[in-house]
Amino acid sequence: MGCNSQKQSKSEKHQEKGNEKQNLPSIHEVTQTKPKEISKEFTKEKQNLNSQPQAQQKVAELFELENQQIYRNKKFQSDYFILEEKASMQSNEGKLFIVEHKVTGQKRIAKIIKNVLTDNQLLEYIQYIQSIKKLDHPNIIKLFDVYNDEHHIYLVKEYCEGGNLIQRLQNEESNLNKTHIAFTIQQMLSAVYFIHAQNLVHKNIQTKNIFMAEKQTYLSKISGHEEIFYNYQDLNTEISYRAPETFTERYKWKASADIWSIGVVLYELLLGVHPFKEKHKNLTFQNIKENKLKNDAEYKQLEQEAKSLLISMLNQNESARPSAKECLQHSFFKTIHQSSLKVTGALLRAKNFQRKNELKMILLNLMVEYLLPKEERDRLANSFNKMDTDFDGRISKKELIKLYQENLSDDNIKKREVEGIFKKLDLNEDSYLGFNEFLIATCDKKNLLSEENLRIFFNKLDKDSNRQISANELKVYFVKTKLTDAEWLELMKLGDSNQEQNNKLSFDELKEVLKESE
């Protein structure tokens, strides 16, 4: 596949820059205006971003995840080592590998797919991938990077050591208990609720696309929403999770089809057998069309709550199926006991969080993206899920006030105080706290901002290795930015020391901008 690479020494890793351009279409021509060299004349303009509402709004838009660049206009091999092939995770559409980022050392999964798209299809697909980057949810597998060359497309995703749901079921000594099943389905419905709220449909929910964060935990994450073949080709060889209406000619996918698919997964978890699948596709198809369930006798013995939820989700009439939100309100989930997980530490870190200035927030956002340890991300995902009491993938002011009162034993906490905390954390100013904003505010800054991490981060941003970070080097991490060159320079000035005043960041200036005094 032309993707093997020999592991280099640690010092060589940090020198690897990988700026080589691709011959196939430059996605930057479509997704982003190429950064222009910023004239020094702009340094004469004494603007204050904080006093300009329009500029502040433009900065806030940088924290919309779909505006943060995911396409890398260089070779996959310039950023990643391939560690091993995951033979147990093979798929018909491509191969999966465990990879390691050459700069950060983070382990991830790379799916390498044959590039069979036309140039126009490729551009359209990259734009689609850019749009789904906004799926910022603790139960959705994070997509980090996308690359392409003449022969392959490379999708680099979050690595879940617990394997997928099929592997978990095979490894369990006994069937999952009802609480674990309810917890898993609740997390999947929360993820789909969030996806549907973005006017997107998953279209590819099945047990092999549901992953466990770790072997010993039940934090579940859904993947498969970035599948290329479900957008351009009808190569779906797995029909057993598809709703009956999706087989009709020219069917336009709807949210209700995802509900059916989760219903199939729920049936499989409860009874240990797929409700429709047979050895031959035509028999599977017939079972789906007729709603002919396997293990019908055992199904009838299920508790009423489980049976009621299954009946509603596997309804042949798509318009009669409940929404994800309605499913989450079903009595089946009432049996889930409140987690004993403490969120006091996260709440205190959020309360003490220092926003400082916009440049600090932009840099912190990128550090969390690339350097936050997966173990900490998953731990905070559990905290976020506990705080998100309506399971919509966001934390509202009302939820935050209640959390402070319950966890900090402060019944008299003032609404104004919580609103002040909320204002600090709501970086994209959408009146909710998303998962990414939550991570920025509550992660362990002492570990994140260690000398080693800061050096790694600085080297990553310093593309030309001149020991300074320019506005142009920061710009490449964003698409559709509305900030003018002058406004970018004003951002960089926020980190300028009195000695230099060159609108660039040295390593010491970067450390000073990110310094925590709490």
VENJO-V963650 format. One record per residue. N is the residue number from 1. SS is DSSP state (H for helix, E for strand, L for the rest). PHI is phi in degrees with one decimal (* if undefined). D_CENTER is the distance of its C-alpha to the mean C-alpha in Angstrom with 1 decimal. Layout:
n=<N & N>
ss=<SS & SS>
phi=<PHI & PHI>
d_center=<D_CENTER & D_CENTER>
This chain:
n=<1 & 2 & 3 & 4 & 5 & 6 & 7 & 8 & 9 & 10 & 11 & 12 & 13 & 14 & 15 & 16 & 17 & 18 & 19 & 20 & 21 & 22 & 23 & 24 & 25 & 26 & 27 & 28 & 29 & 30 & 31 & 32 & 33 & 34 & 35 & 36 & 37 & 38 & 39 & 40 & 41 & 42 & 43 & 44 & 45 & 46 & 47 & 48 & 49 & 50 & 51 & 52 & 53 & 54 & 55 & 56 & 57 & 58 & 59 & 60 & 61 & 62 & 63 & 64 & 65 & 66 & 67 & 68 & 69 & 70 & 71 & 72 & 73 & 74 & 75 & 76 & 77 & 78 & 79 & 80 & 81 & 82 & 83 & 84 & 85 & 86 & 87 & 88 & 89 & 90 & 91 & 92 & 93 & 94 & 95 & 96 & 97 & 98 & 99 & 100 & 101 & 102 & 103 & 104 & 105 & 106 & 107 & 108 & 109 & 110 & 111 & 112 & 113 & 114 & 115 & 116 & 117 & 118 & 119 & 120 & 121 & 122 & 123 & 124 & 125 & 126 & 127 & 128 & 129 & 130 & 131 & 132 & 133 & 134 & 135 & 136 & 137 & 138 & 139 & 140 & 141 & 142 & 143 & 144 & 145 & 146 & 147 & 148 & 149 & 150 & 151 & 152 & 153 & 154 & 155 & 156 & 157 & 158 & 159 & 160 & 161 & 162 & 163 & 164 & 165 & 166 & 167 & 168 & 169 & 170 & 171 & 172 & 173 & 174 & 175 & 176 & 177 & 178 & 179 & 180 & 181 & 182 & 183 & 184 & 185 & 186 & 187 & 188 & 189 & 190 & 191 & 192 & 193 & 194 & 195 & 196 & 197 & 198 & 199 & 200 & 201 & 202 & 203 & 204 & 205 & 206 & 207 & 208 & 209 & 210 & 211 & 212 & 213 & 214 & 215 & 216 & 217 & 218 & 219 & 220 & 221 & 222 & 223 & 224 & 225 & 226 & 227 & 228 & 229 & 230 & 231 & 232 & 233 & 234 & 235 & 236 & 237 & 238 & 239 & 240 & 241 & 242 & 243 & 244 & 245 & 246 & 247 & 248 & 249 & 250 & 251 & 252 & 253 & 254 & 255 & 256 & 257 & 258 & 259 & 260 & 261 & 262 & 263 & 264 & 265 & 266 & 267 & 268 & 269 & 270 & 271 & 272 & 273 & 274 & 275 & 276 & 277 & 278 & 279 & 280 & 281 & 282 & 283 & 284 & 285 & 286 & 287 & 288 & 289 & 290 & 291 & 292 & 293 & 294 & 295 & 296 & 297 & 298 & 299 & 300 & 301 & 302 & 303 & 304 & 305 & 306 & 307 & 308 & 309 & 310 & 311 & 312 & 313 & 314 & 315 & 316 & 317 & 318 & 319 & 320 & 321 & 322 & 323 & 324 & 325 & 326 & 327 & 328 & 329 & 330 & 331 & 332 & 333 & 334 & 335 & 336 & 337 & 338 & 339 & 340 & 341 & 342 & 343 & 344 & 345 & 346 & 347 & 348 & 349 & 350 & 351 & 352 & 353 & 354 & 355 & 356 & 357 & 358 & 359 & 360 & 361 & 362 & 363 & 364 & 365 & 366 & 367 & 368 & 369 & 370 & 371 & 372 & 373 & 374 & 375 & 376 & 377 & 378 & 379 & 380 & 381 & 382 & 383 & 384 & 385 & 386 & 387 & 388 & 389 & 390 & 391 & 392 & 393 & 394 & 395 & 396 & 397 & 398 & 399 & 400 & 401 & 402 & 403 & 404 & 405 & 406 & 407 & 408 & 409 & 410 & 411 & 412 & 413 & 414 & 415 & 416 & 417 & 418 & 419 & 420 & 421 & 422 & 423 & 424 & 425 & 426 & 427 & 428 & 429 & 430 & 431 & 432 & 433 & 434 & 435 & 436 & 437 & 438 & 439 & 440 & 441 & 442 & 443 & 444 & 445 & 446 & 447 & 448 & 449 & 450 & 451 & 452 & 453 & 454 & 455 & 456 & 457 & 458 & 459 & 460 & 461 & 462 & 463 & 464 & 465 & 466 & 467 & 468 & 469 & 470 & 471 & 472 & 473 & 474 & 475 & 476 & 477 & 478 & 479 & 480 & 481 & 482 & 483 & 484 & 485 & 486 & 487 & 488 & 489 & 490 & 491 & 492 & 493 & 494 & 495 & 496 & 497 & 498 & 499 & 500 & 501 & 502 & 503 & 504 & 505 & 506 & 507 & 508 & 509 & 510 & 511 & 512 & 513 & 514 & 515 & 516 & 517 & 518>
ss=<L & L & L & L & L & L & L & L & L & H & H & H & H & H & H & L & L & L & L & L & L & L & L & L & L & L & L & H & H & H & H & L & L & L & L & L & L & L & L & H & H & H & H & H & L & L & L & L & H & H & H & L & H & H & H & H & H & H & H & H & H & L & L & L & H & H & H & E & L & L & E & L & L & L & L & H & H & H & L & E & E & E & E & E & E & L & H & H & H & L & E & L & L & E & E & E & E & E & E & E & E & L & L & L & L & L & E & E & E & E & E & E & E & E & L & L & L & L & H & H & H & H & H & H & H & H & H & H & H & H & H & H & L & L & L & L & L & L & L & E & L & L & E & E & E & E & E & E & L & L & L & E & E & E & E & E & E & E & L & L & L & L & L & E & H & H & H & H & H & H & H & L & L & L & L & L & L & H & H & H & H & H & H & H & H & H & H & H & H & H & H & H & H & H & H & H & H & L & L & L & L & L & L & L & L & L & H & H & H & E & E & E & L & L & L & L & L & L & L & E & E & E & L & L & L & L & L & L & H & H & H & H & L & L & L & L & L & L & L & L & L & L & L & H & H & H & H & L & L & L & L & L & L & L & H & H & H & H & H & H & H & H & H & H & H & H & H & H & H & H & H & L & L & L & L & L & L & L & L & L & H & H & H & H & H & H & H & H & H & H & L & L & L & L & L & H & H & H & H & H & L & L & L & H & H & H & H & H & H & H & H & H & H & L & L & L & L & H & H & H & L & L & L & H & H & H & H & H & L & L & H & H & H & H & H & L & L & L & L & L & L & L & L & H & H & H & H & H & H & H & H & L & L & L & L & L & L & H & H & H & H & H & H & H & H & H & H & H & H & H & H & L & L & H & H & H & H & H & H & H & H & H & H & H & H & H & H & L & L & L & L & L & L & L & E & L & H & H & H & H & H & H & H & H & H & H & H & L & L & L & L & L & L & L & H & H & H & H & H & H & H & H & H & H & H & L & L & L & L & L & L & L & E & L & H & H & H & H & H & H & H & H & L & L & H & H & H & H & L & L & H & H & H & H & H & H & H & H & H & H & H & L & L & L & L & L & L & L & E & L & H & H & H & H & H & L & L & E & L & L & L & L & L & L & H & H & H & H & H & H & H & H & H & L & L & L & L & L & L & L & L & L & L & L & E & L & H & H & H & H & H & H & H & H & L & L & L & L>
phi=<* & 69.1 & -125.3 & -79.0 & -144.4 & -85.3 & -70.5 & -99.8 & -70.3 & -62.8 & -67.0 & -68.4 & -55.9 & -72.6 & -88.5 & -66.1 & -112.7 & 55.4 & -95.5 & -64.0 & -90.7 & -90.5 & -80.2 & -66.1 & -48.1 & -78.1 & -64.5 & -59.2 & -65.7 & -103.4 & -88.7 & -157.3 & -72.1 & -61.5 & -56.4 & -93.7 & -66.1 & -87.8 & -68.7 & -67.2 & -62.1 & -66.9 & -65.3 & -78.4 & -82.3 & -94.6 & -103.0 & -121.5 & -58.8 & -66.1 & -96.1 & -118.3 & -56.5 & -64.9 & -65.3 & -60.7 & -64.5 & -63.3 & -65.1 & -58.4 & -67.8 & -65.2 & -91.4 & -76.2 & -62.2 & -69.5 & -95.7 & -103.7 & -57.1 & -113.9 & -81.0 & -108.8 & -83.6 & -160.2 & -79.2 & -55.3 & -67.6 & -76.9 & -109.8 & -131.9 & -91.6 & -92.8 & -92.0 & -162.4 & -87.4 & -93.0 & -61.1 & -73.8 & -115.9 & -62.1 & -137.0 & -69.7 & -88.8 & 179.0 & -121.4 & -111.6 & -134.0 & -82.6 & -127.9 & -127.7 & -68.5 & -66.6 & -93.3 & -89.3 & 78.5 & -71.4 & -85.2 & -143.7 & -107.0 & -113.3 & -100.8 & -110.1 & -118.8 & -64.0 & -87.2 & -110.2 & -88.8 & -72.1 & -59.0 & -66.9 & -64.2 & -62.7 & -62.0 & -64.8 & -65.7 & -62.4 & -65.1 & -63.7 & -59.1 & -60.5 & -69.0 & -83.7 & -62.8 & -71.1 & -75.9 & -97.0 & -147.6 & -65.2 & -110.3 & -121.3 & -56.8 & -81.3 & -98.0 & -93.0 & -140.4 & -132.1 & -131.3 & -150.0 & -138.6 & -63.0 & -107.7 & -138.1 & -117.2 & -120.0 & -112.3 & -106.6 & -126.7 & -61.5 & -99.3 & -109.1 & -71.3 & -78.3 & 74.4 & -90.1 & -64.8 & -61.9 & -63.7 & -63.2 & -64.5 & -68.9 & -87.7 & -70.8 & -67.6 & -136.3 & -61.9 & -60.3 & -78.5 & -60.1 & -63.7 & -65.2 & -63.5 & -61.5 & -64.1 & -63.6 & -66.6 & -60.2 & -65.4 & -66.1 & -66.2 & -62.9 & -62.6 & -69.9 & -54.8 & -67.5 & -60.4 & -64.9 & -66.4 & -91.1 & 62.1 & -120.4 & -125.9 & -71.5 & 75.9 & -142.7 & -83.9 & -159.6 & -60.7 & -72.6 & -102.5 & -110.4 & -115.8 & -101.9 & -57.7 & -140.4 & -66.0 & -102.4 & -120.5 & -118.5 & -79.1 & -103.4 & -138.6 & -103.0 & -130.7 & 94.8 & -72.9 & -101.2 & -59.3 & -72.4 & -75.1 & -83.6 & -100.3 & -125.2 & -141.0 & -94.3 & -108.5 & -72.5 & -81.7 & -104.2 & -100.2 & -70.4 & -103.9 & -85.3 & -71.2 & -58.1 & -69.7 & -74.3 & -89.5 & -75.3 & -63.2 & 59.3 & -67.8 & -99.7 & -58.0 & -125.6 & -59.1 & -62.0 & -67.5 & -65.9 & -63.1 & -57.1 & -60.1 & -67.7 & -61.1 & -63.4 & -62.2 & -60.7 & -59.0 & -62.0 & -70.7 & -72.9 & -110.7 & 74.3 & -147.4 & -70.5 & -68.8 & -126.6 & -70.4 & -125.6 & -65.7 & -102.6 & -59.8 & -64.1 & -72.2 & -59.9 & -59.3 & -64.5 & -60.8 & -65.5 & -63.4 & -96.4 & 54.4 & -91.6 & -90.6 & -77.3 & 52.3 & -59.6 & -64.4 & -66.9 & -59.4 & -67.4 & -88.3 & -63.8 & -61.2 & -58.9 & -61.6 & -65.9 & -63.6 & -62.0 & -66.3 & -61.9 & -58.1 & -70.7 & -76.7 & -98.8 & -75.2 & -61.5 & -84.2 & -61.3 & -72.4 & -93.6 & -71.8 & -73.1 & -76.6 & -60.2 & -61.4 & -66.9 & -60.6 & -64.9 & -90.7 & -70.7 & -64.4 & -56.2 & -89.5 & -68.8 & -77.3 & -72.4 & -74.8 & -59.4 & -62.7 & -82.6 & -57.1 & -86.1 & -116.1 & -58.4 & -59.9 & -64.0 & -65.7 & -66.3 & -65.1 & -65.5 & -65.1 & -91.4 & -61.7 & -108.4 & -71.7 & 63.0 & -154.7 & -64.8 & -63.5 & -58.8 & -67.6 & -63.2 & -67.6 & -61.5 & -58.3 & -69.7 & -64.9 & -63.2 & -60.1 & -103.7 & -124.1 & -66.7 & -59.3 & -60.6 & -60.6 & -71.1 & -59.0 & -70.1 & -62.4 & -70.8 & -63.1 & -62.8 & -62.8 & -60.6 & -61.5 & -68.5 & -74.3 & -82.0 & -71.7 & -102.2 & 60.6 & -93.5 & 81.0 & -143.7 & -110.7 & -91.7 & -60.7 & -60.9 & -64.9 & -66.6 & -59.9 & -62.8 & -64.2 & -64.1 & -67.5 & -78.2 & -94.6 & -107.9 & 50.4 & -121.4 & -69.6 & -100.2 & -57.6 & -80.1 & -57.7 & -62.9 & -65.4 & -64.8 & -64.0 & -66.0 & -62.4 & -61.6 & -62.5 & -65.5 & -91.4 & -79.0 & -69.2 & -93.0 & 57.6 & -105.0 & 71.9 & -139.1 & -100.8 & -83.6 & -62.6 & -64.3 & -62.8 & -63.3 & -62.4 & -59.6 & -78.4 & -110.8 & -69.1 & -75.6 & -66.8 & -60.3 & -75.7 & -60.3 & -96.9 & -65.6 & -56.7 & -63.7 & -63.9 & -62.7 & -66.9 & -60.2 & -63.4 & -60.9 & -64.2 & -65.6 & -75.9 & -80.0 & -62.8 & -92.5 & 55.7 & -99.5 & 66.4 & -146.9 & -105.3 & -99.8 & -61.6 & -62.8 & -70.3 & -80.1 & -59.7 & -64.9 & -87.6 & -134.1 & -120.3 & 56.8 & -67.8 & -97.9 & -66.3 & -75.5 & -58.0 & -63.2 & -70.2 & -62.3 & -64.9 & -63.8 & -61.5 & -63.7 & -62.6 & -62.9 & -109.0 & -71.7 & -82.7 & -63.3 & -73.8 & -97.3 & 49.1 & -116.6 & 61.7 & -134.6 & -108.4 & -83.2 & -61.4 & -63.8 & -68.3 & -60.2 & -59.5 & -67.0 & -62.1 & -88.2 & -59.7 & -103.7 & -104.2 & -78.9>
d_center=<27.3 & 28.0 & 25.1 & 26.9 & 27.1 & 29.2 & 27.8 & 29.2 & 30.4 & 28.3 & 30.2 & 29.7 & 26.0 & 25.9 & 28.3 & 26.3 & 25.3 & 24.8 & 25.6 & 27.1 & 26.5 & 26.1 & 29.0 & 27.0 & 25.9 & 24.4 & 21.2 & 21.8 & 24.8 & 22.8 & 19.5 & 21.1 & 24.6 & 25.6 & 26.1 & 29.8 & 31.9 & 32.4 & 36.1 & 37.6 & 39.4 & 36.4 & 37.1 & 40.1 & 38.2 & 37.9 & 35.1 & 33.3 & 29.7 & 30.0 & 33.0 & 31.5 & 29.4 & 28.4 & 27.1 & 25.3 & 23.5 & 22.6 & 21.1 & 19.1 & 17.6 & 16.3 & 13.7 & 12.5 & 9.2 & 10.8 & 13.7 & 12.1 & 13.3 & 11.4 & 14.8 & 17.0 & 20.7 & 22.1 & 22.5 & 19.9 & 22.6 & 22.9 & 19.6 & 19.4 & 21.9 & 21.9 & 22.8 & 23.4 & 23.0 & 21.5 & 24.5 & 23.6 & 20.4 & 22.2 & 21.6 & 24.0 & 21.7 & 21.1 & 21.0 & 18.5 & 19.0 & 18.0 & 17.9 & 18.2 & 17.4 & 21.0 & 20.5 & 18.1 & 19.0 & 15.5 & 15.5 & 13.0 & 13.6 & 14.9 & 15.9 & 19.0 & 20.4 & 23.8 & 23.8 & 26.0 & 25.0 & 27.3 & 26.6 & 25.9 & 23.6 & 21.6 & 21.3 & 20.3 & 17.6 & 16.1 & 16.3 & 14.5 & 11.6 & 11.7 & 11.8 & 8.8 & 6.6 & 7.5 & 5.6 & 4.7 & 5.9 & 7.2 & 8.2 & 5.6 & 5.3 & 3.1 & 5.7 & 7.9 & 11.2 & 13.5 & 17.3 & 20.4 & 24.1 & 27.1 & 26.5 & 22.8 & 19.2 & 16.7 & 13.0 & 11.6 & 8.8 & 8.2 & 11.7 & 12.8 & 16.5 & 17.5 & 17.5 & 17.0 & 18.8 & 21.8 & 22.4 & 22.1 & 24.7 & 26.9 & 26.9 & 27.6 & 31.4 & 31.5 & 29.6 & 26.7 & 28.3 & 27.7 & 25.7 & 23.1 & 23.0 & 22.7 & 19.9 & 17.9 & 18.6 & 17.9 & 14.3 & 14.0 & 15.8 & 13.8 & 10.6 & 13.0 & 14.7 & 11.7 & 11.3 & 15.0 & 15.2 & 13.6 & 16.5 & 14.5 & 15.5 & 13.8 & 17.2 & 16.6 & 16.3 & 18.5 & 18.9 & 18.0 & 14.4 & 14.0 & 13.4 & 14.7 & 13.2 & 16.9 & 20.2 & 21.7 & 19.1 & 18.0 & 14.4 & 13.0 & 9.7 & 9.9 & 9.6 & 12.0 & 10.9 & 11.2 & 14.7 & 17.2 & 20.2 & 19.4 & 19.5 & 22.7 & 24.6 & 25.8 & 25.4 & 23.9 & 26.2 & 24.7 & 26.1 & 26.5 & 23.4 & 24.2 & 25.9 & 29.6 & 29.3 & 26.8 & 29.8 & 31.9 & 32.5 & 30.3 & 28.1 & 25.3 & 22.3 & 21.9 & 19.8 & 22.6 & 22.1 & 18.8 & 20.8 & 23.4 & 21.1 & 19.8 & 23.6 & 24.4 & 21.9 & 23.6 & 27.0 & 26.2 & 25.2 & 28.2 & 30.8 & 29.6 & 30.3 & 28.6 & 30.4 & 31.2 & 30.7 & 34.0 & 34.9 & 35.7 & 33.3 & 36.0 & 36.6 & 32.9 & 32.9 & 36.2 & 34.8 & 31.9 & 34.2 & 36.7 & 34.2 & 36.2 & 34.5 & 35.2 & 36.6 & 37.9 & 40.2 & 37.5 & 35.4 & 38.3 & 38.5 & 35.0 & 34.9 & 35.2 & 31.8 & 29.9 & 32.3 & 31.9 & 28.1 & 28.4 & 31.2 & 29.2 & 26.1 & 28.3 & 30.5 & 31.9 & 32.0 & 28.5 & 29.5 & 30.6 & 27.3 & 25.5 & 22.3 & 19.3 & 20.4 & 23.9 & 23.0 & 21.4 & 24.8 & 26.7 & 29.1 & 27.6 & 25.0 & 27.7 & 28.5 & 25.4 & 26.8 & 25.2 & 23.5 & 25.6 & 22.6 & 23.7 & 21.6 & 24.5 & 23.3 & 20.0 & 22.1 & 24.7 & 22.3 & 20.9 & 24.6 & 25.7 & 22.9 & 24.6 & 23.1 & 26.0 & 25.1 & 22.6 & 22.8 & 21.8 & 18.8 & 17.6 & 18.3 & 16.7 & 13.4 & 13.6 & 14.9 & 12.1 & 9.7 & 12.2 & 14.4 & 13.2 & 14.3 & 12.2 & 14.9 & 14.7 & 10.9 & 11.8 & 15.0 & 13.6 & 11.3 & 14.7 & 16.3 & 13.9 & 14.5 & 18.2 & 18.3 & 16.7 & 20.0 & 19.6 & 16.2 & 15.0 & 11.7 & 13.6 & 16.5 & 19.7 & 22.7 & 24.7 & 22.3 & 22.3 & 26.1 & 26.6 & 24.5 & 26.6 & 29.7 & 29.0 & 27.6 & 29.7 & 32.8 & 33.3 & 34.5 & 35.8 & 32.7 & 33.2 & 30.9 & 31.4 & 30.1 & 26.8 & 26.5 & 27.1 & 24.3 & 22.0 & 23.1 & 22.2 & 18.6 & 17.8 & 17.0 & 16.4 & 19.3 & 18.1 & 19.9 & 17.0 & 14.8 & 11.1 & 8.9 & 8.6 & 12.3 & 13.1 & 11.9 & 14.1 & 16.9 & 17.1 & 16.3 & 19.5 & 20.7 & 23.7 & 21.8 & 19.1 & 22.0 & 24.3 & 26.7 & 25.2 & 21.6 & 23.1 & 25.1 & 22.3 & 20.3 & 23.5 & 24.2 & 20.9 & 21.5 & 25.3 & 25.2 & 29.0 & 29.8 & 32.2 & 31.1 & 29.9 & 26.7 & 27.5 & 26.0 & 25.6 & 23.6 & 21.2 & 21.1 & 19.6 & 16.1 & 16.2 & 17.3 & 19.6 & 20.6 & 23.7 & 25.0 & 28.4 & 29.6 & 31.6 & 28.8 & 26.7 & 29.8 & 30.1 & 26.7 & 27.8 & 31.1 & 29.3 & 29.1 & 32.4 & 35.1 & 38.7 & 39.9 & 37.9 & 36.8 & 35.5 & 32.2 & 30.4 & 28.8 & 30.5 & 29.0 & 31.1 & 30.0 & 26.3 & 27.2 & 29.1 & 26.5 & 23.9 & 26.7 & 26.3 & 29.6 & 28.6>
